[in-house]
C-alpha cells in the first residue's frame, strides 16, 4: 500500500486556512503554479474540489469546511512531532524570528525593553511585532504568530494564558488645565469636560461611560483617535481629557512633563494583560524562553 505524501497535509492546511491559491503559495514560499499543481493532487487524493470559483474569489466546498479544523490540528501536531525534542537551548546560537501580535500601546511602551532584553540574551533572535486590529485566536491556531499579548477575549478553550500585569485607566490633561487646580475631582466635573478617546475600532463609549451613567451623567466625546499617543497629543494641545492605561503613561516618560494624570472619579473594572500561546508550543524550549522573557520584562516595568 502506497503511503500518502504528508507534505500534502501542510499544503492542505494552508489552502483551507487562506481560501486562496495565491495566499497559500505565499505562506508556504511556493510559486502560484506549484500551489495549483498541489491543489490538483489534493483534489485527486480527497476526491473533492476543495476550493471552487465564486466570481473573482474562491470558496471552500462543504467537505473542505468540514475538515478545516481537523486539518489544522493534524498539521500542527505533525510539525510539533518533527521538531527536536532536546530541552537543551543555546541562546548564543539561537537564530530565530519570533512573531508577537500586540497592540500599539504595548509595542510603544514595552517593546524597546523587550527587544533590548532579547538582544542581550540571544543576539541572533529577532522580534517581529504584528498588528492586532481585532481579537481572534486564528493567528495562534494557524501558527502565524508565536505569542498574542493583550486583554483576554474569546480565544477558545485550548489557548494557554499567563497573566503579565494588571492595569487601570487614568485621565490625562495638559498642565494648567482647569481640572488640575481643583482640590478634589468630582464625577460631575469630569463629565462636564470634553474628552478624546483612543479606539482602534472607532468606538467612542466604554466602561467609563457606563460608570458615569450609573450616576446619571454623560460625557461629551469630542474626538476619537486610533491610538494612545494620538490621544495624549490631542490632550497636550487642547482642553480635552484623554483616557489611557496607567502602564502606558509610566513607560512613555518623554514629553510627559507637559501632561498631568489623575485617578478617575468613578470606579471601573481593572484590566489584566496576558500573554497567550497555542498548546503545541507549550514545551518547545525556545518558546518557553520567550515567554519567560516577556513575563520578566513586564514584571520589571509594570
C-alpha positions as a LaTeX table, in Angstrom:
\begin{tabular}{lrrr}
\hline
Residue & $x$ (\AA) & $y$ (\AA) & $z$ (\AA) \\
\hline
Unk1 & 0.00 & 0.00 & 0.00 \\
Unk2 & 1.49 & 3.34 & $-1.04$ \\
Unk3 & 1.94 & 5.83 & 1.80 \\
Unk4 & 0.39 & 9.28 & 1.25 \\
Unk5 & 2.67 & 12.28 & 0.87 \\
Unk6 & 2.44 & 14.10 & 4.21 \\
Unk7 & 3.64 & 17.30 & 2.55 \\
Unk8 & 0.13 & 17.43 & 1.14 \\
Unk9 & $-1.20$ & 17.84 & 4.68 \\
Unk10 & 0.76 & 21.07 & 5.16 \\
Unk11 & $-0.39$ & 22.34 & 1.78 \\
Unk12 & $-4.00$ & 21.38 & 2.51 \\
Unk13 & $-3.89$ & 23.29 & 5.81 \\
Unk14 & $-2.55$ & 26.41 & 4.07 \\
Unk15 & $-5.17$ & 26.25 & 1.32 \\
Unk16 & $-8.09$ & 25.75 & 3.71 \\
Unk17 & $-6.83$ & 28.45 & 6.09 \\
Unk18 & $-6.21$ & 31.04 & 3.37 \\
Unk19 & $-9.02$ & 30.12 & 0.97 \\
Unk20 & $-6.77$ & 31.24 & $-1.86$ \\
Unk21 & $-4.16$ & 29.54 & $-4.01$ \\
Unk22 & $-2.07$ & 32.72 & $-4.22$ \\
Unk23 & $-2.07$ & 33.39 & $-0.46$ \\
Unk24 & $-1.39$ & 29.73 & 0.34 \\
Unk25 & 1.56 & 29.79 & $-2.07$ \\
Unk26 & 2.93 & 32.94 & $-0.42$ \\
Unk27 & 2.52 & 31.39 & 3.03 \\
Unk28 & 4.49 & 28.26 & 2.03 \\
Unk29 & 7.05 & 30.06 & $-0.11$ \\
Unk30 & 5.91 & 28.41 & $-3.35$ \\
Unk31 & 5.00 & 29.74 & $-6.75$ \\
Unk32 & 1.33 & 30.06 & $-7.65$ \\
Unk33 & 1.73 & 27.41 & $-10.38$ \\
Unk34 & 3.30 & 24.95 & $-7.94$ \\
Unk35 & 0.45 & 25.55 & $-5.50$ \\
Unk36 & $-2.10$ & 24.99 & $-8.27$ \\
Unk37 & $-0.48$ & 21.64 & $-9.10$ \\
Unk38 & $-0.59$ & 20.70 & $-5.42$ \\
Unk39 & $-4.27$ & 21.60 & $-5.27$ \\
Unk40 & $-4.88$ & 19.31 & $-8.24$ \\
Unk41 & $-3.14$ & 16.47 & $-6.37$ \\
Unk42 & $-5.19$ & 17.18 & $-3.25$ \\
Unk43 & $-8.40$ & 17.08 & $-5.27$ \\
Unk44 & $-7.38$ & 13.70 & $-6.63$ \\
Unk45 & $-6.43$ & 12.33 & $-3.20$ \\
Unk46 & $-9.52$ & 13.58 & $-1.38$ \\
Unk47 & $-12.00$ & 13.14 & $-4.21$ \\
Unk48 & $-13.32$ & 16.66 & $-3.59$ \\
Unk49 & $-12.72$ & 20.02 & $-5.38$ \\
Unk50 & $-11.90$ & 21.65 & $-2.01$ \\
Unk51 & $-11.75$ & 25.19 & $-3.49$ \\
Unk52 & $-14.12$ & 26.38 & $-6.21$ \\
Unk53 & $-14.63$ & 29.64 & $-8.04$ \\
Unk54 & $-17.24$ & 32.13 & $-6.80$ \\
Unk55 & $-16.99$ & 35.16 & $-9.02$ \\
Unk56 & $-13.45$ & 36.52 & $-8.76$ \\
Unk57 & $-12.77$ & 34.71 & $-5.49$ \\
Unk58 & $-12.58$ & 31.09 & $-4.35$ \\
Unk59 & $-14.66$ & 29.46 & $-1.61$ \\
Unk60 & $-14.36$ & 26.23 & 0.32 \\
Unk61 & $-16.61$ & 23.32 & $-0.56$ \\
Unk62 & $-18.80$ & 21.83 & 2.22 \\
Unk63 & $-16.31$ & 18.97 & 2.59 \\
Unk64 & $-13.41$ & 21.44 & 2.92 \\
Unk65 & $-15.33$ & 23.40 & 5.57 \\
Unk66 & $-15.95$ & 20.16 & 7.45 \\
Unk67 & $-12.29$ & 19.09 & 7.56 \\
Unk68 & $-10.66$ & 22.51 & 8.02 \\
Unk69 & $-10.33$ & 22.36 & 11.83 \\
Unk70 & $-9.18$ & 18.72 & 11.75 \\
Unk71 & $-6.60$ & 19.58 & 9.10 \\
Unk72 & $-5.27$ & 22.49 & 11.14 \\
Unk73 & $-4.92$ & 20.31 & 14.23 \\
Unk74 & $-3.29$ & 17.44 & 12.33 \\
Unk75 & $-0.81$ & 19.74 & 10.58 \\
Unk76 & 0.12 & 21.39 & 13.87 \\
Unk77 & 0.66 & 18.03 & 15.56 \\
Unk78 & 2.76 & 16.79 & 12.65 \\
Unk79 & 5.02 & 19.84 & 12.78 \\
Unk80 & 5.36 & 19.54 & 16.56 \\
Unk81 & 6.40 & 15.88 & 16.26 \\
Unk82 & 9.13 & 16.76 & 13.80 \\
Unk83 & 10.71 & 19.46 & 15.99 \\
Unk84 & 13.80 & 18.50 & 18.02 \\
Unk85 & 12.83 & 17.05 & 21.40 \\
Unk86 & 16.01 & 18.14 & 23.13 \\
Unk87 & 15.48 & 20.53 & 26.03 \\
Unk88 & 18.99 & 21.99 & 25.51 \\
Unk89 & 18.86 & 25.60 & 24.34 \\
Unk90 & 21.92 & 27.56 & 23.29 \\
Unk91 & 20.75 & 31.17 & 23.32 \\
Unk92 & 24.00 & 32.40 & 21.82 \\
Unk93 & 23.34 & 30.27 & 18.72 \\
Unk94 & 19.55 & 30.58 & 18.60 \\
Unk95 & 18.74 & 32.03 & 15.17 \\
Unk96 & 15.01 & 32.61 & 15.01 \\
Unk97 & 12.32 & 35.19 & 14.36 \\
Unk98 & 9.51 & 35.28 & 16.91 \\
Unk99 & 6.26 & 36.92 & 15.86 \\
Unk100 & 4.34 & 38.69 & 18.63 \\
Unk101 & 0.85 & 40.01 & 17.98 \\
Unk102 & 0.18 & 43.04 & 20.20 \\
Unk103 & $-1.43$ & 46.45 & 20.06 \\
Unk104 & 0.49 & 49.67 & 19.52 \\
Unk105 & 0.35 & 50.62 & 23.18 \\
Unk106 & 2.27 & 47.51 & 24.26 \\
Unk107 & 4.82 & 47.85 & 21.46 \\
Unk108 & 5.49 & 51.52 & 22.20 \\
Unk109 & 5.80 & 51.16 & 25.97 \\
Unk110 & 7.31 & 47.70 & 26.49 \\
Unk111 & 8.68 & 46.85 & 23.04 \\
Unk112 & 12.04 & 48.65 & 23.47 \\
Unk113 & 12.77 & 46.93 & 26.79 \\
Unk114 & 11.75 & 43.53 & 25.41 \\
Unk115 & 13.88 & 43.97 & 22.28 \\
Unk116 & 16.89 & 45.00 & 24.37 \\
Unk117 & 16.47 & 42.04 & 26.73 \\
Unk118 & 16.18 & 39.60 & 23.83 \\
Unk119 & 19.25 & 41.05 & 22.09 \\
Unk120 & 21.31 & 40.79 & 25.26 \\
Unk121 & 20.40 & 37.14 & 25.92 \\
Unk122 & 20.16 & 35.89 & 22.32 \\
Unk123 & 21.89 & 38.22 & 19.82 \\
Unk124 & 20.63 & 36.32 & 16.75 \\
Unk125 & 16.97 & 36.37 & 17.76 \\
Unk126 & 14.61 & 38.79 & 16.01 \\
Unk127 & 11.27 & 40.01 & 17.33 \\
Unk128 & 8.61 & 40.92 & 14.79 \\
Unk129 & 5.58 & 42.70 & 16.19 \\
Unk130 & 2.41 & 42.11 & 14.18 \\
Unk131 & $-0.61$ & 44.45 & 14.31 \\
Unk132 & $-3.68$ & 43.45 & 16.29 \\
Unk133 & $-6.77$ & 45.08 & 14.76 \\
Unk134 & $-9.12$ & 42.57 & 16.42 \\
Unk135 & $-9.15$ & 39.76 & 19.00 \\
Unk136 & $-9.04$ & 36.31 & 17.42 \\
Unk137 & $-7.30$ & 33.00 & 18.12 \\
Unk138 & $-6.85$ & 32.32 & 14.41 \\
Unk139 & $-3.24$ & 33.51 & 14.27 \\
Unk140 & $-2.18$ & 31.27 & 17.16 \\
Unk141 & $-4.10$ & 28.27 & 15.89 \\
Unk142 & $-2.65$ & 28.53 & 12.40 \\
Unk143 & 0.90 & 29.11 & 13.63 \\
Unk144 & 1.11 & 32.59 & 12.10 \\
Unk145 & 2.30 & 34.12 & 15.39 \\
Unk146 & 4.18 & 32.81 & 18.41 \\
Unk147 & 2.53 & 34.93 & 21.08 \\
Unk148 & $-0.54$ & 37.10 & 21.45 \\
Unk149 & $-0.41$ & 39.82 & 24.09 \\
Unk150 & $-3.38$ & 41.80 & 25.34 \\
Unk151 & $-6.62$ & 41.66 & 27.28 \\
Unk152 & $-8.19$ & 38.22 & 27.12 \\
Unk153 & $-11.05$ & 37.86 & 24.66 \\
Unk154 & $-12.91$ & 34.83 & 23.35 \\
Unk155 & $-9.78$ & 32.87 & 22.39 \\
Unk156 & $-11.13$ & 29.34 & 22.75 \\
Unk157 & $-10.61$ & 26.71 & 25.47 \\
Unk158 & $-7.32$ & 25.31 & 24.14 \\
Unk159 & $-5.31$ & 28.56 & 24.17 \\
Unk160 & $-2.81$ & 28.81 & 27.02 \\
Unk161 & $-2.90$ & 32.03 & 29.06 \\
Unk162 & $-0.49$ & 33.67 & 31.52 \\
Unk163 & $-1.12$ & 36.92 & 33.36 \\
Unk164 & 1.56 & 39.55 & 32.76 \\
Unk165 & 0.32 & 42.54 & 34.76 \\
Unk166 & $-2.77$ & 44.36 & 35.98 \\
Unk167 & $-3.59$ & 47.80 & 34.70 \\
Unk168 & $-6.18$ & 50.57 & 35.02 \\
Unk169 & $-7.23$ & 53.64 & 33.10 \\
Unk170 & $-6.30$ & 57.14 & 34.24 \\
Unk171 & $-7.33$ & 60.56 & 32.96 \\
Unk172 & $-4.70$ & 62.86 & 31.44 \\
Unk173 & $-4.83$ & 66.60 & 30.78 \\
Unk174 & $-2.35$ & 69.29 & 29.80 \\
Unk175 & $-0.51$ & 71.17 & 32.50 \\
Unk176 & $-2.60$ & 74.18 & 33.51 \\
Unk177 & $-5.90$ & 72.55 & 32.57 \\
Unk178 & $-8.81$ & 73.78 & 34.74 \\
Unk179 & $-9.16$ & 70.30 & 36.27 \\
Unk180 & $-5.62$ & 70.49 & 37.71 \\
Unk181 & $-6.46$ & 73.35 & 40.07 \\
Unk182 & $-9.41$ & 71.60 & 41.71 \\
Unk183 & $-8.76$ & 70.31 & 45.23 \\
Unk184 & $-10.89$ & 67.25 & 44.54 \\
Unk185 & $-12.30$ & 65.97 & 41.28 \\
Unk186 & $-15.96$ & 65.01 & 41.22 \\
Unk187 & $-17.60$ & 62.79 & 38.64 \\
Unk188 & $-19.75$ & 65.75 & 37.61 \\
Unk189 & $-16.71$ & 67.97 & 36.97 \\
Unk190 & $-15.07$ & 65.18 & 34.98 \\
Unk191 & $-18.17$ & 64.54 & 32.88 \\
Unk192 & $-18.58$ & 68.25 & 32.18 \\
Unk193 & $-15.30$ & 68.31 & 30.23 \\
Unk194 & $-14.84$ & 67.41 & 26.58 \\
Unk195 & $-12.96$ & 64.16 & 26.00 \\
Unk196 & $-10.72$ & 62.41 & 23.48 \\
Unk197 & $-10.90$ & 58.62 & 23.30 \\
Unk198 & $-8.43$ & 56.15 & 21.77 \\
Unk199 & $-10.08$ & 53.26 & 19.94 \\
Unk200 & $-8.73$ & 51.14 & 17.08 \\
Unk201 & $-12.30$ & 50.29 & 16.05 \\
Unk202 & $-13.57$ & 53.85 & 16.40 \\
Unk203 & $-15.88$ & 53.06 & 19.31 \\
Unk204 & $-16.38$ & 56.17 & 21.48 \\
Unk205 & $-18.04$ & 54.64 & 24.54 \\
Unk206 & $-16.77$ & 52.19 & 27.13 \\
Unk207 & $-16.70$ & 51.24 & 30.85 \\
Unk208 & $-16.14$ & 54.85 & 31.98 \\
Unk209 & $-19.37$ & 55.91 & 30.29 \\
Unk210 & $-21.23$ & 53.03 & 31.94 \\
Unk211 & $-19.92$ & 54.09 & 35.35 \\
Unk212 & $-20.93$ & 57.70 & 34.70 \\
Unk213 & $-24.38$ & 56.59 & 33.54 \\
Unk214 & $-24.95$ & 54.88 & 36.90 \\
Unk215 & $-24.70$ & 58.37 & 38.43 \\
Unk216 & $-26.94$ & 59.90 & 35.78 \\
Unk217 & $-24.02$ & 61.54 & 33.99 \\
Unk218 & $-22.75$ & 61.54 & 30.43 \\
Unk219 & $-19.56$ & 62.95 & 28.95 \\
Unk220 & $-19.09$ & 64.58 & 25.57 \\
Unk221 & $-16.71$ & 62.63 & 23.32 \\
Unk222 & $-15.30$ & 65.40 & 21.14 \\
Unk223 & $-12.78$ & 63.22 & 19.29 \\
Unk224 & $-11.94$ & 59.55 & 18.68 \\
Unk225 & $-8.36$ & 58.71 & 17.64 \\
Unk226 & $-6.77$ & 55.34 & 16.80 \\
Unk227 & $-4.01$ & 55.23 & 19.43 \\
Unk228 & $-2.92$ & 56.36 & 22.89 \\
Unk229 & $-0.07$ & 58.57 & 21.59 \\
Unk230 & $-2.58$ & 60.40 & 19.43 \\
Unk231 & $-4.90$ & 60.87 & 22.41 \\
Unk232 & $-2.06$ & 62.31 & 24.51 \\
Unk233 & $-1.01$ & 64.63 & 21.69 \\
Unk234 & $-4.56$ & 65.97 & 21.44 \\
Unk235 & $-4.81$ & 66.41 & 25.22 \\
Unk236 & $-1.47$ & 68.20 & 25.34 \\
Unk237 & $-2.57$ & 70.74 & 22.72 \\
Unk238 & $-6.15$ & 71.31 & 23.91 \\
Unk239 & $-8.52$ & 71.23 & 26.87 \\
Unk240 & $-9.72$ & 67.71 & 26.02 \\
Unk241 & $-9.33$ & 64.99 & 28.64 \\
Unk242 & $-7.60$ & 61.80 & 27.46 \\
Unk243 & $-8.05$ & 58.29 & 28.84 \\
Unk244 & $-5.01$ & 55.98 & 28.77 \\
Unk245 & $-3.73$ & 52.93 & 30.70 \\
Unk246 & $-1.56$ & 53.81 & 33.69 \\
Unk247 & 1.17 & 51.46 & 32.43 \\
Unk248 & 1.36 & 53.36 & 29.17 \\
Unk249 & 1.81 & 56.64 & 30.99 \\
Unk250 & 4.52 & 55.20 & 33.27 \\
Unk251 & 6.58 & 53.93 & 30.35 \\
Unk252 & 6.01 & 56.87 & 27.98 \\
Unk253 & 8.09 & 59.29 & 30.04 \\
Unk254 & 9.47 & 61.63 & 27.30 \\
Unk255 & 7.14 & 64.59 & 26.86 \\
Unk256 & 5.10 & 63.76 & 29.97 \\
Unk257 & 6.23 & 66.95 & 31.70 \\
Unk258 & 3.56 & 68.81 & 29.73 \\
Unk259 & 0.81 & 66.44 & 30.91 \\
Unk260 & $-0.77$ & 65.63 & 34.24 \\
Unk261 & $-2.58$ & 62.41 & 35.16 \\
Unk262 & $-5.17$ & 61.75 & 37.85 \\
Unk263 & $-7.33$ & 58.90 & 39.04 \\
Unk264 & $-10.81$ & 58.62 & 37.59 \\
Unk265 & $-13.62$ & 59.86 & 39.86 \\
Unk266 & $-15.66$ & 56.74 & 39.02 \\
Unk267 & $-14.94$ & 53.06 & 39.61 \\
Unk268 & $-14.26$ & 50.85 & 36.60 \\
Unk269 & $-13.10$ & 47.26 & 36.30 \\
Unk270 & $-9.35$ & 46.71 & 36.21 \\
Unk271 & $-7.50$ & 45.42 & 33.17 \\
Unk272 & $-5.47$ & 42.21 & 33.10 \\
Unk273 & $-2.90$ & 42.00 & 30.32 \\
Unk274 & $-1.88$ & 38.43 & 29.44 \\
Unk275 & 0.26 & 36.51 & 27.01 \\
Unk276 & $-1.39$ & 33.70 & 25.06 \\
Unk277 & 0.00 & 30.84 & 23.01 \\
Unk278 & $-1.09$ & 27.60 & 21.35 \\
Unk279 & $-0.58$ & 24.37 & 23.34 \\
Unk280 & 1.61 & 22.85 & 20.63 \\
Unk281 & 4.30 & 25.35 & 21.70 \\
Unk282 & 3.95 & 24.58 & 25.42 \\
Unk283 & 7.15 & 22.54 & 25.82 \\
Unk284 & 9.21 & 23.97 & 22.95 \\
Unk285 & 12.42 & 25.26 & 24.64 \\
Unk286 & 12.87 & 28.46 & 22.63 \\
Unk287 & 9.23 & 29.38 & 23.02 \\
Unk288 & 9.37 & 28.78 & 26.77 \\
Unk289 & 12.40 & 31.09 & 26.93 \\
Unk290 & 10.48 & 33.78 & 25.02 \\
Unk291 & 7.51 & 33.55 & 27.40 \\
Unk292 & 9.77 & 33.88 & 30.42 \\
Unk293 & 11.48 & 36.87 & 28.83 \\
Unk294 & 8.15 & 38.62 & 28.22 \\
Unk295 & 6.96 & 37.85 & 31.76 \\
Unk296 & 10.20 & 39.10 & 33.36 \\
Unk297 & 10.26 & 42.27 & 31.26 \\
Unk298 & 6.66 & 43.13 & 32.09 \\
Unk299 & 7.10 & 42.41 & 35.81 \\
Unk300 & 10.03 & 44.84 & 35.95 \\
Unk301 & 8.34 & 47.64 & 34.01 \\
Unk302 & 4.70 & 47.48 & 35.17 \\
\hline
\end{tabular}
